[in-house]
Amino acid sequence: MAIEEPGTEAMGMAIEEPGMEAMGMAMGKSEREVMGMVINKIGWQHLEYGRNCQDYGFEKKGLKVVCDGCSEGMHSEVGAKAFCHLLAEGMDVQEAFDILLGIFGQTPASIHQYLCFTILMVQETEAAFIVSYCGDGYILKVLADGSLQTEELSDGKYPKYFAYRYIDRDSLSYYKDGVDFETRIFPKSLYRKVGIASDGLRFAGKAAEVETAFMSGLQHGREVWLKRMINKHQTLFQDDITIVL
């Protein structure tokens, strides 16, 4: 497993502390150090078509998780939320999937409808943040100096779903060689905090003024402000977005 050092990233720049113009209010030090920000908002396209939010995420001590359900699965948000619940209860990924397969069934159709979702996780140890992921999304990294970097995790047009491990490979069009988690390690000597986000974060970069303010909000832990910003620019955020930082 590679040890990560800070560098230029996909969305790429260090964000300066916002002034009142950027954030709409002054912030004290205690606000900047807020921990445990969790944002889960439905995307405009899902509102337009009457679909549920297919993202979900949570944080508990030492663990952050974000899941993004497949849009082609009619009930993928059900599986994603159930999976998160089981992990929050202390189960590991394999134990959680064993239970979910027992509930929803092991046919390709049931797996496609309920269990195709991306999984991003951050486990915090005394020395490092360990990011494990199967599917696309973003890693959010707060460096020791307080600056924020984001890194896109992309599988291209077809995301990896851990559920593909339970489907006969001959029936798969992609990933016939199997799927598994990839792992990255971010040492605490270089990183103050590491979080994750679903790929809906990409829409924050569709408008420069929104991106600058949004990334400042992330850096400074402005959870409620960010939720209001997504509401204000609802048509910009076409896809569901979940952030755990």
C-alpha positions as CSV (number, residue, x, y, z in Angstrom):
1,M,0.0,0.0,0.0
2,A,1.4,3.3,-1.0
3,I,2.0,6.1,1.5
4,E,0.5,9.3,0.1
5,E,2.2,12.7,0.1
6,P,0.5,15.9,-0.7
7,G,0.6,17.2,-4.2
8,T,-1.4,18.7,-7.0
9,E,-4.8,17.0,-7.2
10,A,-7.7,16.6,-9.6
11,M,-9.8,19.5,-8.4
12,G,-6.5,20.8,-7.5
13,M,-5.8,24.0,-5.5
14,A,-5.2,24.9,-1.8
15,I,-8.1,27.0,-0.7
16,E,-7.4,30.1,1.4
17,E,-9.5,30.9,4.4
18,P,-12.7,32.6,3.1
19,G,-13.6,36.1,4.2
20,M,-17.1,37.3,4.9
21,E,-17.6,37.9,1.1
22,A,-17.0,34.2,0.3
23,M,-18.8,32.6,3.2
24,G,-21.4,35.2,4.2
25,M,-20.2,35.3,7.8
26,A,-17.1,35.4,10.0
27,M,-15.8,32.2,11.5
28,G,-14.0,31.6,14.8
29,K,-11.3,29.0,15.3
30,S,-13.7,26.6,17.0
31,E,-15.9,26.6,14.0
32,R,-13.0,25.9,11.6
33,E,-12.1,22.8,13.7
34,V,-15.6,21.3,13.5
35,M,-15.4,17.5,13.1
36,G,-17.8,15.0,11.7
37,M,-19.4,16.9,8.8
38,V,-22.0,14.7,7.0
39,I,-23.9,16.1,4.0
40,N,-26.5,14.0,2.1
41,K,-28.5,15.8,-0.6
42,I,-30.7,14.6,-3.5
43,G,-29.7,15.6,-7.0
44,W,-31.9,17.7,-9.3
45,Q,-32.3,14.9,-11.9
46,H,-33.7,12.6,-9.2
47,L,-36.1,15.3,-8.1
48,E,-37.2,15.8,-11.7
49,Y,-37.8,12.1,-12.3
50,G,-39.3,11.4,-8.9
51,R,-36.4,9.1,-7.8
52,N,-35.1,8.7,-4.3
53,C,-31.6,9.9,-3.2
54,Q,-29.4,6.9,-4.0
55,D,-26.4,8.1,-1.9
56,Y,-25.9,7.5,1.7
57,G,-23.1,8.0,4.3
58,F,-22.3,8.1,8.0
59,E,-19.5,8.6,10.4
60,K,-18.8,6.9,13.7
61,K,-15.6,6.9,15.8
62,G,-12.7,5.8,13.6
63,L,-14.8,5.2,10.5
64,K,-16.4,7.2,7.6
65,V,-18.4,5.6,4.9
66,V,-20.1,6.9,1.7
67,C,-22.1,4.7,-0.7
68,D,-23.6,5.7,-4.1
69,G,-26.3,3.5,-5.6
70,C,-26.4,2.6,-9.2
71,S,-29.0,4.7,-11.1
72,E,-30.1,1.7,-13.1
73,G,-31.0,-0.2,-9.9
74,M,-34.6,0.6,-8.9
75,H,-33.9,0.2,-5.2
76,S,-30.1,0.6,-4.9
77,E,-30.6,3.2,-2.2
78,V,-32.2,0.5,0.0
79,G,-29.2,-1.7,-0.2
80,A,-26.8,1.2,0.3
81,K,-28.5,2.4,3.5
82,A,-28.9,-1.2,4.8
83,F,-25.2,-1.7,4.1
84,C,-24.2,1.5,6.0
85,H,-26.4,0.5,8.9
86,L,-24.7,-2.9,9.2
87,L,-21.2,-1.3,9.1
88,A,-22.3,1.2,11.7
89,E,-23.3,-1.7,13.9
90,G,-19.7,-3.1,13.7
91,M,-19.9,-5.6,10.9
92,D,-17.2,-5.8,8.2
93,V,-18.0,-5.6,4.4
94,Q,-18.2,-9.4,3.9
95,E,-20.5,-9.9,6.9
96,A,-22.7,-7.1,5.7
97,F,-23.1,-8.5,2.2
98,D,-23.8,-12.0,3.5
99,I,-26.8,-10.6,5.4
100,L,-27.9,-8.4,2.5
101,L,-27.8,-11.3,0.1
102,G,-29.9,-13.4,2.5
103,I,-32.5,-10.6,2.6
104,F,-32.6,-9.5,-1.1
105,G,-31.6,-12.7,-2.8
106,Q,-28.7,-13.8,-4.9
107,T,-30.1,-13.7,-8.4
108,P,-28.5,-11.3,-10.8
109,A,-31.7,-9.4,-11.0
110,S,-32.0,-8.9,-7.2
111,I,-28.4,-8.0,-6.9
112,H,-28.7,-5.4,-9.7
113,Q,-31.8,-3.9,-8.2
114,Y,-30.6,-3.7,-4.6
115,L,-26.9,-4.2,-4.1
116,C,-25.1,-2.3,-6.8
117,F,-23.5,0.7,-5.0
118,T,-20.1,2.1,-4.7
119,I,-18.3,2.0,-1.4
120,L,-15.8,4.5,0.0
121,M,-14.4,4.1,3.5
122,V,-11.9,5.9,5.7
123,Q,-10.6,4.1,8.8
124,E,-8.6,6.2,11.2
125,T,-5.7,4.8,13.2
126,E,-3.4,6.4,15.7
127,A,-0.9,7.1,12.8
128,A,-2.9,7.4,9.6
129,F,-6.1,7.6,7.6
130,I,-6.7,4.5,5.5
131,V,-8.9,5.0,2.5
132,S,-10.5,1.8,1.0
133,Y,-12.7,2.1,-2.1
134,C,-14.6,0.0,-4.6
135,G,-16.1,2.4,-7.1
136,D,-15.8,6.1,-8.0
137,G,-16.0,9.2,-5.9
138,Y,-13.6,11.7,-4.2
139,I,-11.0,11.7,-1.5
140,L,-11.0,15.0,0.5
141,K,-7.7,15.7,2.2
142,V,-7.0,18.5,4.8
143,L,-3.3,19.0,5.0
144,A,-1.3,19.8,8.1
145,D,-1.4,23.5,7.2
146,G,-5.2,23.4,6.9
147,S,-5.4,23.6,3.2
148,L,-7.8,21.4,1.3
149,Q,-7.1,19.1,-1.6
150,T,-9.6,16.8,-3.5
151,E,-8.7,13.8,-5.6
152,E,-11.1,12.2,-8.0
153,L,-11.4,8.4,-8.1
154,S,-12.8,7.4,-11.5
155,D,-13.6,4.1,-13.1
156,G,-14.7,5.7,-16.3
157,K,-18.2,5.1,-17.6
158,Y,-18.8,1.9,-15.6
159,P,-18.1,2.1,-11.8
160,K,-16.9,-0.9,-9.9
161,Y,-19.5,-2.4,-7.6
162,F,-18.5,-4.9,-4.9
163,A,-21.7,-6.8,-5.6
164,Y,-20.2,-8.0,-8.9
165,R,-18.3,-10.5,-6.9
166,Y,-21.6,-12.4,-6.4
167,I,-22.6,-12.4,-10.1
168,D,-21.4,-15.1,-12.5
169,R,-18.6,-13.4,-14.4
170,D,-19.8,-14.8,-17.7
171,S,-22.9,-12.6,-17.4
172,L,-20.9,-9.5,-16.8
173,S,-20.1,-7.1,-19.6
174,Y,-17.3,-5.5,-17.6
175,Y,-15.0,-6.5,-14.8
176,K,-15.0,-10.2,-15.7
177,D,-11.6,-10.5,-13.9
178,G,-13.3,-9.5,-10.7
179,V,-13.5,-6.4,-8.4
180,D,-11.9,-5.6,-5.1
181,F,-11.1,-2.7,-2.8
182,E,-8.1,-0.5,-3.5
183,T,-6.4,1.0,-0.5
184,R,-4.5,4.3,0.1
185,I,-2.7,5.4,3.3
186,F,-2.4,9.1,4.4
187,P,-0.1,9.6,7.4
188,K,-1.2,12.0,10.1
189,S,2.2,13.6,10.0
190,L,1.1,15.1,6.7
191,Y,-2.7,15.1,6.9
192,R,-4.9,16.7,9.5
193,K,-8.1,15.0,8.3
194,V,-9.3,12.8,5.4
195,G,-12.8,12.4,4.2
196,I,-14.7,11.1,1.2
197,A,-17.5,12.1,-1.1
198,S,-19.7,10.6,-3.8
199,D,-19.1,11.6,-7.5
200,G,-21.9,14.2,-7.2
201,L,-19.2,16.5,-5.9
202,R,-18.1,17.1,-9.5
203,F,-21.0,19.4,-10.1
204,A,-19.6,21.9,-7.6
205,G,-16.9,22.5,-10.3
206,K,-19.3,23.4,-13.0
207,A,-19.4,27.0,-12.0
208,A,-16.2,28.7,-10.9
209,E,-17.8,31.0,-8.2
210,V,-19.7,28.1,-6.7
211,E,-16.6,25.9,-6.7
212,T,-14.4,28.4,-4.8
213,A,-17.1,29.1,-2.1
214,F,-18.0,25.4,-1.9
215,M,-14.4,24.2,-1.3
216,S,-13.9,27.0,1.3
217,G,-17.0,25.7,3.0
218,L,-15.6,22.2,3.1
219,Q,-12.3,23.4,4.4
220,H,-13.9,25.2,7.3
221,G,-16.6,22.7,8.2
222,R,-19.6,24.8,7.3
223,E,-22.1,21.9,7.1
224,V,-25.4,23.8,7.3
225,W,-24.1,26.6,5.0
226,L,-23.1,24.0,2.4
227,K,-26.5,22.3,2.5
228,R,-28.1,25.7,2.0
229,M,-25.7,26.4,-0.9
230,I,-26.7,23.1,-2.6
231,N,-30.4,24.1,-2.1
232,K,-29.7,27.5,-3.6
233,H,-28.0,26.1,-6.6
234,Q,-30.2,23.0,-6.9
235,T,-30.3,22.8,-10.7
236,L,-26.5,22.9,-10.8
237,F,-26.2,19.8,-8.6
238,Q,-27.7,17.4,-11.0
239,D,-26.6,14.2,-9.2
240,D,-27.0,13.2,-5.5
241,I,-24.1,14.3,-3.3
242,T,-22.9,12.8,-0.1
243,I,-19.8,14.2,1.8
244,V,-18.3,12.8,5.1
245,L,-15.4,14.9,6.3
